[in-house]
Amino acid sequence: MTTREMARKHTARRGSAGRSVLAALLAVLLVMSAWPAFAGEPAFAAAAPSKAEKAVDAKAERILSQMTTDEKVAQMMVVAFPAKDAASVQKKYQFGGYILFGRDFKRTSKSGMKKKLAACQKASKAKMLLAVDEEGGTVVRASLYKKYRKKKFRSPRRVYSSGGYKAITSDTKKKDLFLRSLGLNCNFAPVADVPYKKSNFMYKRSFSTSVSKTKKFIRLCVTRMGTDNVVCVMKHFPGYGKNGDTHGKIIRDKRGLITFKTRDLRPFAEGIDAGADMIMVSHIIVNAFDRKNPASLSKNVNRYLRSNMGFDGVIITDGLGMKGVTDFVGGSQGEAAVRAVKAGNDMLCVTGNYKKCYTALRKAVRSGSIPKSQVDASVKRILKMKIRRGIIR
């Protein structure tokens, strides 16, 4: 063999080895790019907007351009249904929505409730979210009363045990039709939390301690609710896990980020992929995301939802009347409202004094403490969601 032939053979071997190394590197990169999907963070890419989506965007932009600053501030609030003159209150403020509780259904007949809700919508320039927590089981609002439904909705856990996932889809449809028959268009459900055991606070309200089962449950609920044009609100991000109740006190979660990636975030990722409209953020201080602030007041949590999980829908806080957040800010719901918006939330669930929250937000926006551009971005998301779900026609 000549020297030239030996050189060519050596070069060929080097080229083959180089190609092998390159192939190996490409394989590693492919695995790394797929990792988020396994970690509870879906690999996503922004698709070009369809013709229909462009029309939704243009319509939302037109409505937004006709709103006053005060109306935009009000649009970011879902307020507890006023005991008196709900339609008159709506005419004055133009809130983004009302949330109803058991007390509202207890003191009103079915026909009376339908009339009240219709009057609220008539008073709305941009039609409202009219919402309830109708999870089934321990948390039901309307179906709790026989004048509304013969039997209250069972917990998803019990529904599944009697008929599997097929029964979950059927039960979700029944809830949707029931709510829409009253004039309600939003259910603060499904619960995406994955508890550890029966003694955990969220156990009775959750579907399962199994991540894979909860993922399938969430996908079925979100998909069915979308088909029925009932706005879904997945909760309580980033997941209660084994934590206690933030209704009564400040709660801190000390679990590591890997636990959330492999457990708590995965049902939320499934719901996002299925097209969830809204996600509710809890008041738990989650060290893995932010050691200083409750999730509802944390920019880090909002950034993670947007950037890491690719959620472009509406982010809403848990009730701002809960002690897990009010105690944290020294008892001021107005301060909690302002800090929640500064953190990046699009909507606030105001279960306490709506006047104080509205006044504080209005002042913060007018002073520039909260940029008007941020308010516009949030309100546009809200309007687009309402348009997609046929609330605004």
N, C-alpha and C positions, 0 to 999 in steps of 0.2 A: 504494500500500500504506500502510495506516495505521501509526501508531507502535506500536499494540498488536499488529498483525499481524507487524510486523518483530521485535518483542520475542519473540513466540511462536516465530517461525522460528529466531531466534538460540538460544533456549532448547532447541529441538529438536535443533539442530546440536550444542550442548554436551552434551546427553544422549546423543546417538549416539556422540560422541567418548568420553564417560565410559564408556559400555558397552564400547567397543572397548578402551580401556585396561584395564578390569576383566577382559575376556576374555583379554587378553594376559598380565596378571598371574596369572590362574588357570592358564593354559597353562604358565607358568614354574614355578609351584608344583607342578603335576603332574609335570613333568620332574624337578624337584628331589626329589620324593617317590619317584620311580622310580630315582634315582641309586644308592642302595645296592645294588640288584640288579645293576647293571653294575659296581659297585666291589668286588663280592665280599661285600657285606653285604646279605643278603636283607631286603626290606621285609616285616616280619612283624607280625601282630597276634594277641594271645592269644585263641584260640577258647574258647568255653564248653565245659567238660569234658563228655564224653559220659557216659551211664549206666555204660558199661563202665569208663571211666577213673575215675569216682567210686568204683566198687567196688575198683579197683586201689589207689587212694589210701587207702581205708578199711582194706583188708587190710594195707597197708604200715604204717599207723599202729598197728594192733593188734599187729603183730609188733614194731615199734619200742618200744612201751610195755612189752613183756615182756623187753626186753634190758637187761643190766647195762651200766654205763658201760664196763667193760673189753671186753665183747663188741662194743660199738659201735666202740670204737677198733680192734679186730681186724678188724671188718667193712670198714674203710677200707683194708685192706692186701691186695694180691695178692702172695703170697710165692713165691719159687722152691721148687719141689717138693722136700721134704726127702728126702735119700738113704735115710734109715732111718725107719721108723715114721711115715710120713706121716699115716696115719689117727689115730694116738695124739696126734701134734702138733696135728692139727685138733681133736680132742676137747678138748684142754687150752685152746687159744687161741680157736677159732671164727673163723678168718680169713675174709675176704670171698672169697678165691680162692687157687688155686695156679696158677703158670705153669710149664709143663714145657719142657725143652730137649732137644736131641739126646741128651745123655748119659743121660737118663731112659729113653728108648726103646731105646737101645743095649743097656742092661743088663737089659732086661725083655722077656719074650715078649708077644705080642699079647694072649693070654688072661690072662696075669699082670697086664698093665697094666689091662685092663678090671676085674679083681678089685680092684686097688689103688684105682682111681678110685671104684668103687662103695663100697668101705669108707670112703673119705674123705667121700663124700656121706652115708653112714649115720651118720658121727660128727658131722655138721653140723646144728645146730639150724635155721639158715637156710641152705639149700642153697648150695653154692659155685659160683663161676665156676671152671671147669677149662679153662685156656687154653693156647694155643701160638702161636708165630709161624709159621704155615704160609702164607707169602706166595706161594710158588712160586719156582722158579729158585734163586738163591743163598741164600735163607733158607727152609729147610724143616726141620722137626724130626722128625715121625713118618714121613712118606713117604720120608725119606732112606734108610730101611732096608727091604730087600726082604721081611723077615719081616712088615712092616706093609703094604707096597704094592709091586707088581711094578716100577712106575716112579715116580720122584718127580715131584711136580707141577712142570710147566714154569713159567717166568716168565710173567706176564700179557702181557708184550711179545711173547714167542714164540707164545703161545696166539692172540693177536690176528692175528699175521702169517700164521697157518695157517688161520684161520677167521673173522676179523672179530669184531664185537661179539656175534654169536650164540654163538661159541665161548667168549667170556668168561663169558656167563651159564651155559653148560653146564659149564664148568670150575669156576665158583664153586659150583654145585650139587653137583658131584662132591666137592669139598673138604668142603662142609658135611656131606654124608652120610657121608663117610669119618670125619670127626672125631666125629660123633654116634655112629657105630658103636662107637667106643672108649669113649664116655662123656664126651667133651670137648664143651663147649658154648659156647666162646668162641674166636675167632680174632683175634689182634692183627694185623688187616689190615682193609681195604686200605690201601696206601701212597698217600697223596694228594699227595706232594711232586712238584714240577715242576722238574726240573733244567734246566740250560742246554745241556750238552754231555756227550759220552761220558766225559770225564775227571773229571766230578763224582762225588763219593763216592756219592751216592744214585742215580746213573743206572741201574745194573743192577737195582736194586730198584724202580724207578719204572716207570710205564706208558708215559710219553711226555714229550717236551720241549714238547709242544703243550698249552696250557691247555684248549682246547675238547675235545680227545680225552680228556684226563685227567678232565674233568668228566663225560663220558658214561660212562667206565669206572667212576668212583666211584658214580654213580647206579645202574648195573646191579648192581654188587657189593653195595651197601648194601640195595637192594631185594630181591635174591635171598636174601641172608643173613637178612633179616627174615622172608621167606616160610618159610625153613627153620628159623627159631627158633635161629639161631646168632648170639650176640652179636658185633657187629662193633666194631672199635676203629680208627677212622681215625687215621692218623699221618703226619707228626710236626708238629703245629701249632706255629707258624704257617707252616711250610714250610722245608725245608732249602735249597732253591735250589741255589746253587753252593758251599755251605759244606762244610767238612771233617767228620771223624768225631768226635763228642763222647764216644765210648767211651774215647778216649785222651788228650784234652786239652780245655781251655777254648776255645770257639770264639765269636767275636764277628761279628755280621752288621751291616754298615754301610749297607745299602740303605735307601732312603726308604720311607715309608708308602705312597706312590702305587704303588710297585712291588708291594708286597704286595696292595694292593687290586685291581690290574689283572692280577695273575698268581697268586701263591701262595695267596691266600685263596679264590679262586673254586671250586676243587674241593671245599674244605671246606664252602663255602656250599651247593654242590650236594648233598653228603652230608647236611648238616643238613636240607635241604629234603626229602630222601628218607627221613628218619627214622632217622639214625644213632644207635646206642645210646651209644657212648663215643667220646671224642676223646683221643688221647695228646698231651701237650705235651712238646716237646723241651727239651734243656738248653742250647740256643744262647742267648747274650746278644744280643737283637735290639734294636738302638738305636732303631728306629722305635717300639717299644713301651715299652722300659725299658732305659736305659743302664747301670743298676747291677746288675741281677739276671738270671740265666738265666730263660728263659721259664717253666720249671717252678717257679721260686720267685717269680714276679712276679704281684702283685695286678693290675697293669695288663693283663696278658695274659688272666687269668681274667675280668676285668671286660669286656674286649673281646669275648670269646667269648659271654658271657652277654648283655650289653647291646647290643652292636653287631651281633652275628651271630645273636642269638636262640636260642642253644643251651641247652636246659634238661635235657640228658642228663647223663651221668656224665663228669667230667673226670679223667683219670689221668695221672700223670707217666710219663716214660720211666724206665728202670731206675735206681734210686738208687745202684747200685754203680758207675756210669760216672764217669770222671774229670772229665768236663765239669761235674759238679755237686759231687762229693766234694772235688776240688781247690779249688773255689770257696769251700766252707765250712770249709776247713782239715782235710779228711780225715774228718770225723765224719758217718757216715750217719744217726745219731740226730738231729743238728742239721739235716741236709738234710730229714729226714722232718718235723720240727716246722715248719720254714720253708715247706715245700711245702704243708702243711695251712693254715698261716696265710695263705698266698697265695690259698687258695680251692680247691685241688684236692680232689676227693671221694675219690679213691683213690690209693694209692701203689704203684708197681711195685717191690717190694723184692727185688732180685736179690743182695743181700749178706747182712749179718747181721740177720736179722729180729728177733732178741731185743733188740738195741740199739735198733732203730727202734721196736719196740713199747713198750719201757720208756720211751724218751724221749717218745713221744706220750702214753702213759698219764700220765706225770708232768705234762706240759704241760696236759692236760685237767683233771686233778684239782686242779691249782693255779689254774686259771682263766685261764692264759695263752692257751689255746685255748678259746673259749666252748663250753659244752655245746650251746647252741642251734645253733651252726654244725655241730657233729658230728651232731646230730639231723637237720639239713637234708640233709647229705651222705648219711648212712645211709639216709634215707628215699628219696632218689633211687636209690640202689643197690638197695634192696628193690623199689621199683616196677619197675625195669628187669628184675630177676629174675622178678618176677611176670608181667610182660608177655611174657617169653620162655619162660614155662612151666618155669623152673628151680625156682621156688617155686610149689607148686600149692595 
